[in-house]
Amino acid sequence: MIINRRNIIFILAIMISLAGTHVFADIYVISHVDVEVSAEDIKDIYLGRKEYAKDQQHLIPVQNAAARKEFMSQVLRMKSKRYRIYWAKKSFQDGTMTPQMKMNDKETIQYIMHTPGAIGYTKTKPEGVKIIKKY
């Protein structure tokens, strides 16, 4: 096969188009309207190291199955397997429960809207809740 400039350009174009397929969607970290936490608190909340908001309100983190992969990658910077192992150890050592799982954005938003202290994440921009940070 003869490699010429046109073949190289074609191969580069394919490589560039494939590189963009791993871009993640936006992630909105959200909470009940009365929750007072900062974006810097998010990782500690989801790792069970921060249980109370600034006003001493008990925090209730929830996971969203539909956005979990992006949340783990973009926000916690962990692989899902590592997160599960972390929580297995933490649950055994501290008796702390893993954040409960909701199935999708709609279920997550509805739960957070009606649960004081709740915090979660979605792929779609929500209404009726507080947006802590968009990733």
TIFI-999244 format. One line per field, with one value per residue: residue number from 1; residue in three letters; z, x, y of N, C-alpha, C in turn. Coordinates in nm, 2 decimals, always signed. Example, Ala and Ser with C-alpha at 12.3 -4.5 7.8 and 13.67 -1.06 7.14 Angstrom:
REM residues 2
voke: (1 / 2)
keti: (ALA / SER)
nc3: (+0.78 / +0.71)
nc1: (+1.32 / +1.28)
nc2: (-0.57 / -0.22)
cac3: (+0.78 / +0.71)
cac1: (+1.23 / +1.37)
cac2: (-0.45 / -0.11)
cc3: (+0.78 / +0.79)
cc1: (+1.32 / +1.29)
cc2: (-0.33 / +0.00)
END
This chain:
REM residues 135
voke: (1 / 2 / 3 / 4 / 5 / 6 / 7 / 8 / 9 / 10 / 11 / 12 / 13 / 14 / 15 / 16 / 17 / 18 / 19 / 20 / 21 / 22 / 23 / 24 / 25 / 26 / 27 / 28 / 29 / 30 / 31 / 32 / 33 / 34 / 35 / 36 / 37 / 38 / 39 / 40 / 41 / 42 / 43 / 44 / 45 / 46 / 47 / 48 / 49 / 50 / 51 / 52 / 53 / 54 / 55 / 56 / 57 / 58 / 59 / 60 / 61 / 62 / 63 / 64 / 65 / 66 / 67 / 68 / 69 / 70 / 71 / 72 / 73 / 74 / 75 / 76 / 77 / 78 / 79 / 80 / 81 / 82 / 83 / 84 / 85 / 86 / 87 / 88 / 89 / 90 / 91 / 92 / 93 / 94 / 95 / 96 / 97 / 98 / 99 / 100 / 101 / 102 / 103 / 104 / 105 / 106 / 107 / 108 / 109 / 110 / 111 / 112 / 113 / 114 / 115 / 116 / 117 / 118 / 119 / 120 / 121 / 122 / 123 / 124 / 125 / 126 / 127 / 128 / 129 / 130 / 131 / 132 / 133 / 134 / 135)
keti: (MET / ILE / ILE / ASN / ARG / ARG / ASN / ILE / ILE / PHE / ILE / LEU / ALA / ILE / MET / ILE / SER / LEU / ALA / GLY / THR / HIS / VAL / PHE / ALA / ASP / ILE / TYR / VAL / ILE / SER / HIS / VAL / ASP / VAL / GLU / VAL / SER / ALA / GLU / ASP / ILE / LYS / ASP / ILE / TYR / LEU / GLY / ARG / LYS / GLU / TYR / ALA / LYS / ASP / GLN / GLN / HIS / LEU / ILE / PRO / VAL / GLN / ASN / ALA / ALA / ALA / ARG / LYS / GLU / PHE / MET / SER / GLN / VAL / LEU / ARG / MET / LYS / SER / LYS / ARG / TYR / ARG / ILE / TYR / TRP / ALA / LYS / LYS / SER / PHE / GLN / ASP / GLY / THR / MET / THR / PRO / GLN / MET / LYS / MET / ASN / ASP / LYS / GLU / THR / ILE / GLN / TYR / ILE / MET / HIS / THR / PRO / GLY / ALA / ILE / GLY / TYR / THR / LYS / THR / LYS / PRO / GLU / GLY / VAL / LYS / ILE / ILE / LYS / LYS / TYR)
nc3: (+0.00 / -0.08 / +0.09 / +0.09 / +0.10 / +0.09 / +0.20 / +0.46 / +0.56 / +0.55 / +0.74 / +0.97 / +0.99 / +1.05 / +1.30 / +1.46 / +1.46 / +1.59 / +1.84 / +1.97 / +2.06 / +2.33 / +2.49 / +2.77 / +2.90 / +3.03 / +3.39 / +3.65 / +3.98 / +4.24 / +4.49 / +4.76 / +4.81 / +5.05 / +5.14 / +5.25 / +5.11 / +4.96 / +4.64 / +4.68 / +4.88 / +4.77 / +4.68 / +4.93 / +5.06 / +4.90 / +4.95 / +5.21 / +5.41 / +5.49 / +5.66 / +5.74 / +5.66 / +5.63 / +5.81 / +6.00 / +5.91 / +5.84 / +5.58 / +5.28 / +5.06 / +4.72 / +4.46 / +4.10 / +3.87 / +3.59 / +3.54 / +3.66 / +3.57 / +3.43 / +3.65 / +3.83 / +3.69 / +3.61 / +3.84 / +4.09 / +4.01 / +3.99 / +3.93 / +3.88 / +4.00 / +4.19 / +4.36 / +4.46 / +4.61 / +4.79 / +4.94 / +5.03 / +5.22 / +5.39 / +5.48 / +5.63 / +5.82 / +5.95 / +5.96 / +5.80 / +5.55 / +5.20 / +4.96 / +4.86 / +4.55 / +4.27 / +3.98 / +3.75 / +3.60 / +3.64 / +3.86 / +4.05 / +4.08 / +4.17 / +4.42 / +4.55 / +4.55 / +4.73 / +4.97 / +5.25 / +5.30 / +5.10 / +4.84 / +4.51 / +4.16 / +3.81 / +3.46 / +3.30 / +3.30 / +3.59 / +3.74 / +4.02 / +4.22 / +4.40 / +4.22 / +4.27 / +4.14 / +3.80 / +3.59)
nc1: (+0.08 / +0.06 / +0.15 / +0.03 / -0.01 / -0.29 / -0.40 / -0.29 / -0.41 / -0.68 / -0.68 / -0.61 / -0.83 / -1.03 / -0.93 / -0.95 / -1.23 / -1.32 / -1.20 / -1.36 / -1.58 / -1.59 / -1.67 / -1.83 / -2.16 / -2.31 / -2.31 / -2.52 / -2.49 / -2.71 / -2.94 / -3.18 / -3.38 / -3.32 / -3.07 / -2.74 / -2.45 / -2.12 / -1.96 / -1.71 / -1.76 / -1.88 / -1.74 / -1.66 / -1.91 / -2.02 / -1.84 / -1.89 / -1.77 / -1.85 / -2.13 / -2.31 / -2.47 / -2.37 / -2.54 / -2.59 / -2.77 / -2.88 / -2.73 / -2.85 / -2.73 / -2.80 / -2.78 / -2.78 / -2.87 / -2.88 / -2.70 / -2.46 / -2.21 / -2.09 / -2.09 / -1.92 / -1.68 / -1.64 / -1.68 / -1.62 / -1.39 / -1.33 / -1.33 / -1.62 / -1.60 / -1.40 / -1.52 / -1.74 / -1.59 / -1.47 / -1.70 / -1.79 / -1.59 / -1.61 / -1.87 / -1.85 / -1.65 / -1.74 / -2.02 / -2.17 / -2.41 / -2.43 / -2.49 / -2.83 / -2.99 / -3.13 / -3.33 / -3.33 / -3.31 / -3.55 / -3.67 / -3.48 / -3.47 / -3.74 / -3.73 / -3.53 / -3.65 / -3.86 / -3.74 / -3.60 / -3.26 / -3.16 / -2.93 / -2.81 / -2.75 / -2.78 / -2.83 / -2.97 / -3.07 / -3.22 / -3.53 / -3.68 / -3.51 / -3.20 / -2.91 / -2.59 / -2.35 / -2.24 / -2.10)
nc2: (-0.12 / +0.21 / +0.50 / +0.81 / +1.16 / +1.22 / +0.98 / +0.99 / +1.22 / +1.14 / +0.93 / +1.07 / +1.23 / +1.05 / +0.95 / +1.18 / +1.23 / +1.00 / +1.04 / +1.23 / +1.09 / +1.02 / +1.22 / +1.36 / +1.42 / +1.73 / +1.77 / +1.83 / +1.92 / +1.91 / +2.03 / +2.02 / +2.31 / +2.44 / +2.36 / +2.42 / +2.41 / +2.40 / +2.39 / +2.28 / +2.10 / +1.87 / +1.63 / +1.53 / +1.49 / +1.28 / +1.08 / +1.02 / +1.17 / +1.41 / +1.50 / +1.69 / +2.00 / +2.35 / +2.48 / +2.28 / +2.10 / +1.77 / +1.59 / +1.42 / +1.23 / +1.13 / +0.89 / +0.88 / +0.66 / +0.69 / +0.89 / +0.83 / +0.73 / +0.95 / +1.13 / +1.00 / +1.00 / +1.28 / +1.44 / +1.30 / +1.18 / +0.91 / +0.56 / +0.35 / +0.10 / +0.13 / +0.32 / +0.16 / -0.03 / +0.14 / +0.22 / -0.02 / -0.09 / +0.13 / +0.11 / -0.13 / -0.06 / +0.18 / +0.16 / +0.32 / +0.40 / +0.34 / +0.59 / +0.62 / +0.49 / +0.64 / +0.60 / +0.77 / +1.11 / +1.24 / +1.11 / +1.15 / +1.44 / +1.48 / +1.35 / +1.50 / +1.76 / +1.72 / +1.64 / +1.75 / +1.84 / +1.68 / +1.59 / +1.56 / +1.45 / +1.53 / +1.49 / +1.66 / +2.00 / +2.11 / +2.22 / +2.39 / +2.31 / +2.36 / +2.45 / +2.35 / +2.32 / +2.31 / +2.08)
cac3: (+0.00 / -0.09 / +0.18 / +0.04 / +0.18 / +0.10 / +0.29 / +0.59 / +0.60 / +0.57 / +0.86 / +1.08 / +1.01 / +1.13 / +1.44 / +1.53 / +1.48 / +1.70 / +1.97 / +2.03 / +2.10 / +2.47 / +2.56 / +2.86 / +2.91 / +3.15 / +3.51 / +3.75 / +4.12 / +4.29 / +4.63 / +4.81 / +4.81 / +5.18 / +5.17 / +5.24 / +5.09 / +4.85 / +4.54 / +4.74 / +4.97 / +4.69 / +4.69 / +5.07 / +5.08 / +4.83 / +5.01 / +5.34 / +5.50 / +5.53 / +5.68 / +5.77 / +5.59 / +5.71 / +5.92 / +6.07 / +5.86 / +5.80 / +5.43 / +5.23 / +4.92 / +4.64 / +4.33 / +3.98 / +3.78 / +3.45 / +3.52 / +3.75 / +3.50 / +3.42 / +3.78 / +3.88 / +3.61 / +3.61 / +3.97 / +4.19 / +3.94 / +4.04 / +3.85 / +3.96 / +4.08 / +4.31 / +4.45 / +4.53 / +4.70 / +4.90 / +5.02 / +5.10 / +5.33 / +5.48 / +5.55 / +5.73 / +5.93 / +6.01 / +5.96 / +5.71 / +5.43 / +5.06 / +4.91 / +4.78 / +4.41 / +4.20 / +3.84 / +3.64 / +3.64 / +3.69 / +3.99 / +4.14 / +4.10 / +4.25 / +4.55 / +4.61 / +4.57 / +4.85 / +5.08 / +5.31 / +5.32 / +4.99 / +4.74 / +4.40 / +4.04 / +3.69 / +3.33 / +3.25 / +3.39 / +3.67 / +3.80 / +4.15 / +4.32 / +4.39 / +4.14 / +4.34 / +4.04 / +3.67 / +3.55)
cac1: (+0.00 / +0.13 / +0.10 / +0.05 / -0.06 / -0.43 / -0.43 / -0.26 / -0.52 / -0.80 / -0.66 / -0.61 / -0.97 / -1.10 / -0.89 / -1.01 / -1.37 / -1.33 / -1.16 / -1.47 / -1.69 / -1.59 / -1.71 / -1.94 / -2.27 / -2.31 / -2.36 / -2.56 / -2.50 / -2.83 / -2.98 / -3.30 / -3.35 / -3.27 / -2.94 / -2.63 / -2.32 / -2.05 / -1.91 / -1.60 / -1.81 / -1.95 / -1.67 / -1.66 / -2.04 / -2.04 / -1.75 / -1.93 / -1.68 / -1.93 / -2.27 / -2.40 / -2.45 / -2.32 / -2.64 / -2.60 / -2.88 / -2.83 / -2.73 / -2.89 / -2.69 / -2.86 / -2.72 / -2.87 / -2.82 / -2.87 / -2.59 / -2.36 / -2.08 / -2.04 / -2.06 / -1.79 / -1.56 / -1.62 / -1.69 / -1.54 / -1.27 / -1.31 / -1.40 / -1.73 / -1.56 / -1.32 / -1.62 / -1.81 / -1.50 / -1.46 / -1.82 / -1.80 / -1.50 / -1.66 / -1.99 / -1.81 / -1.58 / -1.82 / -2.16 / -2.23 / -2.48 / -2.40 / -2.61 / -2.94 / -2.99 / -3.25 / -3.31 / -3.32 / -3.31 / -3.69 / -3.69 / -3.38 / -3.52 / -3.86 / -3.69 / -3.46 / -3.75 / -3.95 / -3.67 / -3.50 / -3.12 / -3.12 / -2.84 / -2.79 / -2.70 / -2.86 / -2.77 / -3.05 / -3.08 / -3.34 / -3.60 / -3.74 / -3.41 / -3.08 / -2.79 / -2.47 / -2.24 / -2.25 / -1.97)
cac2: (+0.00 / +0.34 / +0.60 / +0.94 / +1.27 / +1.20 / +0.87 / +1.04 / +1.32 / +1.06 / +0.86 / +1.17 / +1.28 / +0.94 / +0.95 / +1.30 / +1.21 / +0.90 / +1.10 / +1.31 / +1.01 / +0.99 / +1.34 / +1.33 / +1.53 / +1.81 / +1.71 / +1.93 / +1.87 / +1.98 / +2.00 / +2.08 / +2.46 / +2.49 / +2.30 / +2.52 / +2.35 / +2.46 / +2.30 / +2.21 / +1.99 / +1.77 / +1.50 / +1.48 / +1.44 / +1.15 / +0.99 / +1.00 / +1.24 / +1.53 / +1.45 / +1.80 / +2.13 / +2.46 / +2.51 / +2.16 / +2.01 / +1.64 / +1.57 / +1.29 / +1.22 / +1.02 / +0.87 / +0.87 / +0.55 / +0.74 / +0.99 / +0.78 / +0.71 / +1.08 / +1.19 / +0.94 / +1.05 / +1.43 / +1.50 / +1.23 / +1.14 / +0.77 / +0.46 / +0.30 / -0.02 / +0.19 / +0.38 / +0.05 / -0.09 / +0.24 / +0.22 / -0.15 / -0.08 / +0.24 / +0.06 / -0.23 / +0.00 / +0.29 / +0.14 / +0.42 / +0.34 / +0.39 / +0.68 / +0.54 / +0.51 / +0.67 / +0.55 / +0.87 / +1.25 / +1.28 / +1.05 / +1.22 / +1.57 / +1.48 / +1.32 / +1.62 / +1.87 / +1.69 / +1.59 / +1.84 / +1.78 / +1.59 / +1.63 / +1.46 / +1.50 / +1.50 / +1.53 / +1.77 / +2.12 / +2.09 / +2.33 / +2.36 / +2.27 / +2.45 / +2.40 / +2.37 / +2.33 / +2.24 / +2.02)
cc3: (+0.00 / +0.00 / +0.13 / +0.13 / +0.20 / +0.20 / +0.44 / +0.64 / +0.63 / +0.71 / +0.98 / +1.10 / +1.08 / +1.27 / +1.52 / +1.55 / +1.58 / +1.84 / +2.04 / +2.08 / +2.25 / +2.55 / +2.65 / +2.86 / +3.03 / +3.27 / +3.60 / +3.89 / +4.18 / +4.43 / +4.65 / +4.83 / +4.94 / +5.22 / +5.15 / +5.23 / +4.97 / +4.75 / +4.59 / +4.83 / +4.90 / +4.71 / +4.83 / +5.11 / +5.02 / +4.88 / +5.16 / +5.45 / +5.55 / +5.54 / +5.71 / +5.69 / +5.69 / +5.83 / +6.00 / +6.03 / +5.81 / +5.65 / +5.39 / +5.08 / +4.85 / +4.51 / +4.22 / +3.88 / +3.64 / +3.43 / +3.60 / +3.68 / +3.48 / +3.55 / +3.84 / +3.82 / +3.63 / +3.75 / +4.08 / +4.14 / +3.99 / +3.94 / +3.94 / +4.05 / +4.21 / +4.41 / +4.53 / +4.64 / +4.82 / +4.99 / +5.09 / +5.23 / +5.44 / +5.55 / +5.66 / +5.85 / +6.01 / +6.03 / +5.88 / +5.59 / +5.31 / +5.03 / +4.83 / +4.63 / +4.36 / +4.05 / +3.73 / +3.69 / +3.70 / +3.84 / +4.10 / +4.17 / +4.19 / +4.40 / +4.62 / +4.64 / +4.70 / +4.97 / +5.14 / +5.34 / +5.20 / +4.89 / +4.63 / +4.28 / +3.92 / +3.57 / +3.27 / +3.35 / +3.46 / +3.70 / +3.93 / +4.26 / +4.30 / +4.31 / +4.22 / +4.24 / +3.92 / +3.63 / +3.40)
cc1: (+0.09 / +0.07 / +0.13 / -0.02 / -0.22 / -0.47 / -0.40 / -0.37 / -0.65 / -0.79 / -0.67 / -0.76 / -1.05 / -1.06 / -0.94 / -1.15 / -1.40 / -1.30 / -1.27 / -1.58 / -1.70 / -1.62 / -1.83 / -2.04 / -2.24 / -2.36 / -2.40 / -2.57 / -2.61 / -2.86 / -3.12 / -3.28 / -3.30 / -3.13 / -2.83 / -2.50 / -2.25 / -2.00 / -1.79 / -1.64 / -1.86 / -1.87 / -1.68 / -1.80 / -2.06 / -1.94 / -1.78 / -1.85 / -1.75 / -2.08 / -2.37 / -2.36 / -2.40 / -2.41 / -2.67 / -2.72 / -2.81 / -2.84 / -2.77 / -2.85 / -2.76 / -2.78 / -2.82 / -2.81 / -2.79 / -2.75 / -2.46 / -2.22 / -2.01 / -2.00 / -1.93 / -1.67 / -1.53 / -1.61 / -1.60 / -1.40 / -1.23 / -1.38 / -1.51 / -1.69 / -1.48 / -1.42 / -1.70 / -1.72 / -1.48 / -1.57 / -1.83 / -1.71 / -1.56 / -1.78 / -1.95 / -1.74 / -1.66 / -1.97 / -2.24 / -2.29 / -2.44 / -2.52 / -2.71 / -2.94 / -3.13 / -3.23 / -3.28 / -3.32 / -3.44 / -3.71 / -3.60 / -3.43 / -3.64 / -3.82 / -3.62 / -3.56 / -3.83 / -3.87 / -3.56 / -3.37 / -3.07 / -3.03 / -2.82 / -2.74 / -2.78 / -2.78 / -2.85 / -3.06 / -3.22 / -3.40 / -3.66 / -3.64 / -3.29 / -2.97 / -2.67 / -2.36 / -2.28 / -2.11 / -1.98)
cc2: (+0.12 / +0.44 / +0.73 / +1.04 / +1.26 / +1.09 / +0.92 / +1.13 / +1.24 / +0.99 / +0.95 / +1.22 / +1.17 / +0.94 / +1.07 / +1.28 / +1.11 / +0.95 / +1.17 / +1.22 / +0.98 / +1.12 / +1.32 / +1.45 / +1.61 / +1.73 / +1.83 / +1.87 / +1.97 / +1.94 / +2.06 / +2.23 / +2.51 / +2.44 / +2.41 / +2.44 / +2.42 / +2.35 / +2.22 / +2.10 / +1.87 / +1.63 / +1.45 / +1.43 / +1.30 / +1.04 / +0.97 / +1.07 / +1.37 / +1.49 / +1.57 / +1.92 / +2.23 / +2.50 / +2.39 / +2.07 / +1.88 / +1.63 / +1.43 / +1.28 / +1.11 / +1.01 / +0.86 / +0.77 / +0.60 / +0.83 / +0.95 / +0.78 / +0.85 / +1.15 / +1.13 / +0.99 / +1.20 / +1.49 / +1.43 / +1.19 / +1.00 / +0.68 / +0.40 / +0.18 / +0.03 / +0.25 / +0.27 / -0.01 / +0.01 / +0.23 / +0.09 / -0.14 / +0.02 / +0.18 / -0.04 / -0.16 / +0.10 / +0.26 / +0.24 / +0.35 / +0.41 / +0.48 / +0.60 / +0.58 / +0.54 / +0.63 / +0.65 / +1.01 / +1.29 / +1.23 / +1.12 / +1.36 / +1.57 / +1.45 / +1.44 / +1.73 / +1.85 / +1.64 / +1.69 / +1.77 / +1.70 / +1.66 / +1.52 / +1.52 / +1.45 / +1.54 / +1.65 / +1.88 / +2.11 / +2.23 / +2.29 / +2.31 / +2.37 / +2.38 / +2.44 / +2.40 / +2.25 / +2.20 / +2.00)
END
